[in-house]
Amino acid sequence: MQGLVLKTEFPDIKLLRRGKVRDIYDLGENLLLVASDRVSAFDVVLPNGIPDKGRVLTQISVYWFKVMEEIIPNHLIATDVKGFPPVCQKYAKELEGRSMLVKKASPMPVECIVRGYLAGSGWKEYKEKGTVCGIKLKAGLVESSRLDEPIFTPSTKADEGHDINISFEETKDIIGSEMAEKLRDISIRIYKKASSIAEKRGIIIADTKFEFGIYNNELILIDEILTPDSSRFWSAKDYQIGKGQDSFDKQIIRDYLLTLNWNQQPPGPKLPEDIIEKAGARYKEILGILTTPSP
């Protein structure tokens, strides 16, 4: 792995949009997704990134896309730049390891979140109302409690600012009852399968987010899947109910930012080198744990 890429520039390829992390290029029939090393926290992209983060996210996504093919197809066409269109070849060095050639699907207008444990905003709501995203849970749960069954808590998709949690009924209003039920059922199946695999490797997947799209009238998985940017990963051996857990993600960065006098609005503060190094090490650690074959 090598280097820091905060922004990609390919003048002869049409840039469709820049997300918080990904740069998306239009190749006509297909799309080119390039995962940069940008890092966002509290929905603000910070001025410095984490070296090789984009490569880590790409490798983890590719691993999980393959694992989940028996449940649902995905948008992946190729990850080896040699298999990309000719216009991409001159950028092979920049693209290698951090890019995916993918099908051009029509994204569903909701994000599909599955929660298996009580954490983050879910724990905050439960303390106040006994619910998570409006779903009533049994009394007596504490922070980081495992839920009896994973719950589906969709949200709207926001290019700018925060996504907004919506109820299952609202989801039905947006995409129809049949599609809402299909997304819920598939999301929970993927989560359960991933959790089973991860637990054998000493990792708890507390919650995660999936995105789906329609391609040739078929529902497929798109974007990224089960990465530290879209999921909350905990160490099973360090797991202790009743408190917050140490996550294999950018929690190190969030915790640092919370010590600052920053209003969580752009521009974001520059991260110190030791925080970048610690966060980078966590990303690489979870890549090794999840994608190394079990003995």
C-alpha positions in Angstrom: 0.0 0.0 0.0 1.2 3.5 -0.7 0.5 7.2 -0.4 -2.2 9.6 0.2 -4.9 10.5 -2.4 -7.3 13.2 -1.4 -8.7 14.1 -4.8 -8.5 12.4 -8.2 -8.2 14.3 -11.5 -8.7 12.5 -14.8 -9.3 15.3 -17.4 -10.5 13.0 -20.2 -13.0 11.1 -18.0 -16.3 12.8 -17.1 -16.5 13.4 -13.4 -20.1 12.6 -12.3 -19.8 13.7 -8.7 -17.5 13.7 -5.7 -19.0 12.2 -2.5 -17.5 12.5 0.9 -15.0 9.7 0.1 -15.6 8.5 -3.5 -15.1 10.2 -6.8 -17.5 8.8 -9.4 -16.7 9.0 -13.1 -19.0 8.3 -16.1 -17.7 5.8 -18.6 -20.8 5.7 -20.7 -22.4 2.3 -20.1 -20.6 1.9 -16.7 -19.2 3.9 -13.9 -15.7 4.2 -12.4 -15.7 4.4 -8.6 -12.5 5.7 -7.0 -12.2 5.6 -3.2 -10.0 8.5 -2.1 -8.3 8.8 1.3 -10.6 11.6 2.4 -12.1 11.2 5.8 -15.3 12.8 7.0 -16.6 13.1 10.6 -20.0 14.5 11.6 -20.7 14.8 7.9 -17.8 17.2 7.3 -14.8 16.3 5.1 -11.6 17.0 7.0 -8.7 18.8 5.4 -6.3 15.8 5.7 -7.0 12.2 5.1 -5.7 8.7 6.1 -3.1 7.2 3.7 -4.4 4.1 1.9 -7.8 4.3 3.4 -9.4 4.1 0.0 -7.5 1.0 -0.8 -8.6 -0.6 2.4 -12.3 0.3 1.8 -12.1 -1.1 -1.7 -10.6 -4.4 -0.7 -13.1 -5.0 2.1 -16.0 -4.2 -0.2 -14.8 -6.5 -2.9 -14.4 -9.3 -0.4 -18.0 -8.9 0.9 -19.5 -8.4 -2.5 -18.2 -11.9 -3.5 -19.4 -13.4 -0.2 -22.9 -12.1 -0.6 -23.4 -13.1 -4.3 -25.5 -16.1 -3.2 -28.0 -13.6 -1.6 -28.0 -10.8 -4.1 -26.0 -9.7 -7.2 -23.9 -6.5 -7.0 -22.6 -3.8 -9.3 -19.0 -5.0 -9.5 -17.6 -5.6 -13.0 -13.8 -5.4 -12.5 -11.2 -4.3 -10.0 -8.1 -5.0 -12.0 -7.3 -1.9 -14.0 -6.2 -4.0 -16.9 -9.9 -4.9 -17.4 -11.0 -1.2 -17.4 -11.7 0.7 -20.6 -8.7 2.1 -22.6 -9.3 5.7 -21.4 -8.4 4.5 -17.8 -5.1 2.9 -18.6 -2.9 6.0 -18.4 -4.2 6.4 -14.9 -3.5 2.9 -13.8 -1.0 3.9 -11.0 -3.6 6.2 -9.4 -6.5 3.7 -9.8 -4.7 0.4 -8.8 -6.2 -1.0 -5.6 -8.7 1.8 -5.0 -11.1 1.7 -7.9 -14.0 -0.4 -9.2 -15.5 -0.6 -12.6 -19.2 -1.0 -11.9 -22.6 -1.2 -13.5 -24.6 2.0 -13.9 -27.6 1.3 -11.7 -30.4 3.6 -10.6 -29.9 4.0 -6.8 -32.7 3.4 -4.5 -33.7 6.7 -2.6 -33.2 5.1 0.8 -30.3 3.8 2.8 -30.8 0.4 4.4 -29.5 0.3 8.0 -29.5 -2.9 10.1 -28.8 -2.7 13.8 -28.0 -5.8 15.9 -26.8 -3.9 19.0 -27.8 -0.8 20.8 -25.3 1.9 20.0 -24.8 5.4 18.8 -28.0 7.4 17.9 -30.1 4.2 18.6 -28.9 4.0 22.2 -29.6 7.8 22.6 -33.2 7.4 21.4 -33.8 4.2 23.4 -32.7 6.0 26.6 -35.3 8.8 25.9 -38.2 6.9 24.4 -37.6 3.1 24.7 -37.5 3.0 20.9 -35.0 2.9 18.0 -36.1 4.8 14.9 -39.6 4.4 16.2 -39.4 0.7 16.8 -40.4 -0.3 20.3 -37.8 -2.4 22.1 -38.1 -4.3 25.4 -37.3 -2.5 28.6 -34.1 -2.9 30.6 -31.6 -2.8 27.8 -28.3 -1.0 28.4 -25.7 0.5 26.0 -24.2 -2.0 23.6 -26.9 -4.6 24.4 -27.4 -7.3 21.7 -30.9 -7.1 20.3 -33.0 -10.3 20.3 -33.3 -9.9 16.5 -31.6 -7.4 14.1 -33.8 -4.4 13.3 -34.2 -2.6 9.9 -34.0 1.2 10.3 -33.9 2.9 6.9 -32.9 6.5 6.3 -33.2 9.1 3.5 -30.1 9.7 1.5 -28.5 13.2 1.8 -25.7 14.4 -0.5 -25.2 17.3 1.9 -25.6 17.1 5.7 -27.2 14.4 7.8 -29.3 11.5 6.6 -32.7 11.4 8.2 -34.1 8.3 9.9 -37.5 7.3 8.5 -40.0 4.7 9.6 -40.8 1.5 7.7 -44.2 3.0 6.8 -42.5 6.1 5.3 -40.2 3.8 3.4 -43.2 2.1 1.9 -44.6 5.5 0.9 -41.3 6.3 -0.9 -40.6 3.0 -2.8 -43.8 0.9 -2.4 -44.6 -1.9 0.1 -43.2 -4.8 -2.0 -39.8 -3.1 -2.6 -39.6 -1.9 1.1 -40.2 -5.5 2.3 -37.6 -6.9 -0.2 -35.0 -4.4 0.9 -35.6 -5.1 4.6 -35.5 -8.9 4.2 -32.3 -8.9 2.0 -30.6 -6.4 4.3 -31.2 -8.5 7.4 -30.1 -11.7 5.5 -26.8 -10.0 4.5 -26.3 -8.7 8.1 -26.9 -12.1 9.6 -24.5 -13.8 7.2 -21.8 -11.2 7.7 -22.2 -11.3 11.5 -21.8 -15.1 11.5 -18.6 -14.8 9.5 -17.2 -11.9 11.5 -17.9 -13.5 14.9 -15.8 -16.5 13.9 -12.9 -14.0 13.5 -13.5 -12.2 16.8 -15.5 -9.3 15.4 -19.0 -8.0 16.3 -20.8 -6.1 13.6 -23.0 -3.8 15.8 -24.7 -2.1 12.8 -24.2 -1.4 9.2 -25.6 0.4 6.1 -26.3 -1.0 2.7 -27.2 0.7 -0.6 -29.2 -0.9 -3.4 -29.9 0.0 -7.0 -31.9 -1.2 -10.0 -30.0 -2.5 -13.0 -31.8 -4.2 -15.9 -34.9 -4.3 -13.8 -33.0 -6.3 -11.1 -32.2 -5.3 -7.6 -28.5 -5.2 -6.9 -26.1 -4.1 -4.2 -24.1 -0.9 -5.0 -21.7 1.5 -3.4 -19.7 -0.1 -0.6 -20.5 -2.9 1.8 -19.5 -3.8 5.3 -16.5 -1.4 5.5 -15.4 0.6 8.6 -17.0 3.7 7.0 -20.4 2.0 6.7 -20.4 -0.3 9.7 -19.6 -0.3 13.4 -17.1 -3.1 14.1 -16.2 -4.2 17.7 -13.7 -6.6 19.2 -15.6 -9.6 20.6 -13.0 -10.3 23.2 -13.1 -6.7 24.5 -16.9 -6.4 24.3 -18.5 -5.4 27.6 -22.2 -4.6 27.9 -23.3 -1.4 29.6 -20.7 1.0 28.0 -19.5 2.3 24.6 -17.1 0.0 22.7 -13.8 0.7 21.0 -14.6 0.6 17.2 -12.5 -0.5 14.3 -13.3 2.7 12.4 -12.9 6.4 12.6 -14.1 6.6 16.2 -10.5 7.6 17.1 -11.0 10.7 14.9 -14.5 11.4 16.3 -13.2 11.2 19.9 -10.4 13.5 19.1 -12.7 16.1 17.5 -15.0 16.0 20.5 -12.1 17.4 22.6 -11.9 20.5 20.4 -14.0 23.7 20.5 -15.4 23.0 17.0 -19.1 23.4 16.1 -19.1 20.4 13.7 -19.6 22.7 10.7 -17.2 23.2 7.7 -14.4 23.8 7.5 -13.2 20.9 9.6 -10.0 21.1 11.8 -6.7 19.5 10.7 -5.9 16.2 12.3 -2.6 15.7 14.1 -0.3 13.0 12.8 -0.6 10.7 15.7 -4.4 10.5 15.3 -4.0 9.9 11.5 -1.6 7.0 12.2 -3.8 5.4 14.9 -6.9 5.6 12.6 -4.9 4.2 9.6 -3.7 1.3 11.7 -7.2 0.5 12.8 -8.4 0.4 9.2 -5.6 -1.9 8.1 -6.2 -4.1 11.2 -9.8 -4.7 10.3 -8.9 -5.4 6.7 -6.5 -8.1 7.8 -9.0 -9.7 10.3 -12.0 -9.8 7.9 -10.3 -10.8 4.6 -7.6 -13.3 5.8 -9.0 -16.8 5.3 -9.7 -18.6 8.6 -7.2 -21.4 9.5 
